[in-house]
């Protein structure tokens, strides 16, 4: 039942610190499973597993590798809570647990256009994300 079996790979596990004021270390038995995609192909996603202790920077780097996006291209990362509810992730040093990522959540990578514009527009007054085209 437990232990190492010949011909099978071992399952590595992370130790994650939980708690904001009182820290507790726990073995992360189930990693965080996320859907990752590129704008505008939000329905074409890949499911990945990562530790809750991985940084947002690590997540972005992983998404770039999966979708073959050059490291020189500028990009923005968003949490997608519902179909049209997005949150721009700005602090790349935070860990997945601290920004509230949950199992099954979609994380969207937006790559800047060649002309320097972004495919999506952020309304600075409300900090909400708006599409550049209307839905009819």
C-alpha positions in Angstrom: 0.0 0.0 0.0 2.6 2.5 1.1 6.2 2.6 0.0 8.3 2.4 -3.1 7.4 -0.2 -5.7 9.8 -1.4 -8.4 9.0 0.1 -11.7 6.9 2.9 -10.3 7.8 6.5 -9.8 7.6 8.1 -6.3 5.2 10.9 -5.8 6.9 14.0 -4.6 5.1 16.2 -2.1 5.6 19.8 -0.9 5.5 21.1 2.6 3.4 24.3 2.6 3.1 27.0 5.3 -0.6 27.8 6.0 -1.9 30.7 8.0 -1.5 34.4 7.9 -0.5 35.1 11.5 0.1 31.6 13.0 2.0 29.5 10.5 1.6 25.8 10.3 3.5 23.5 8.0 1.5 20.8 6.3 2.3 18.2 3.6 0.5 19.2 0.5 -1.2 15.9 -0.5 -3.3 17.3 -3.3 -1.6 19.9 -5.5 -3.6 22.8 -6.9 -5.2 22.0 -10.3 -5.7 25.0 -12.6 -6.9 25.6 -16.1 -4.5 27.7 -18.1 -5.2 29.4 -21.4 -4.2 32.3 -23.7 -6.4 35.2 -24.6 -8.5 35.0 -26.9 -8.7 31.2 -26.9 -10.2 30.9 -23.4 -12.0 27.6 -24.3 -8.8 26.0 -25.4 -7.3 25.3 -22.0 -4.8 22.9 -20.4 -5.2 21.5 -16.9 -2.0 21.7 -14.9 -1.0 20.9 -11.3 1.2 23.1 -9.1 1.9 23.6 -5.5 0.1 26.2 -3.5 3.5 27.5 -2.5 4.6 28.2 -6.1 4.9 31.9 -6.9 2.8 33.7 -9.6 6.1 34.2 -11.5 6.6 30.4 -11.6 3.1 30.0 -12.9 3.6 32.6 -15.6 6.9 31.0 -16.6 5.2 27.6 -16.8 2.3 29.0 -18.9 4.8 30.5 -21.3 6.5 27.2 -21.7 3.3 25.3 -22.3 2.1 27.7 -25.0 5.5 28.5 -26.5 5.4 32.2 -25.7 8.8 33.9 -25.8 10.2 35.4 -22.6 10.8 38.7 -24.4 7.1 39.3 -25.1 5.2 41.4 -22.5 2.2 39.7 -20.9 -0.4 40.1 -18.2 -1.9 37.4 -16.0 -5.5 37.2 -14.8 -7.6 35.1 -12.4 -10.9 34.2 -14.0 -13.6 33.8 -11.4 -16.6 33.5 -13.7 -17.2 33.9 -17.4 -16.7 37.7 -17.5 -15.1 38.3 -14.1 -11.3 38.7 -14.2 -8.7 40.0 -11.8 -5.3 41.3 -13.0 -2.5 39.7 -11.0 0.2 42.4 -10.5 2.4 41.1 -7.7 4.4 38.2 -9.2 6.2 37.4 -5.9 3.0 36.3 -4.2 2.3 32.5 -3.9 -0.8 30.8 -5.4 -2.4 30.4 -2.0 -2.0 34.1 -1.2 -3.8 35.3 -4.3 -6.8 33.0 -3.7 -6.3 30.5 -6.5 -8.6 27.5 -6.1 -8.9 24.1 -7.8 -10.5 24.3 -11.2 -9.9 28.0 -11.6 -8.9 29.4 -15.0 -5.7 31.6 -15.2 -5.5 33.6 -18.4 -2.3 34.9 -20.0 -2.7 37.9 -22.3 0.2 38.7 -24.7 0.8 42.2 -25.9 0.2 42.8 -29.6 3.1 43.7 -31.9 1.9 47.3 -32.1 2.2 47.7 -28.3 -1.6 47.6 -27.6 -3.3 45.0 -25.5 -6.1 42.7 -26.8 -8.1 43.6 -23.6 -8.8 47.0 -22.1 -8.8 47.7 -18.4 -11.2 50.3 -17.1 -9.0 52.2 -14.5 -12.0 53.7 -12.7 -13.6 50.4 -11.8 -10.6 48.1 -12.2 -12.8 45.7 -14.1 -11.9 44.1 -17.4 -13.8 44.9 -20.5 -13.8 43.3 -23.9 -12.7 45.4 -26.8 -15.7 44.1 -28.8 -19.4 43.9 -28.0 -21.3 40.7 -27.6 -24.6 40.4 -29.6 
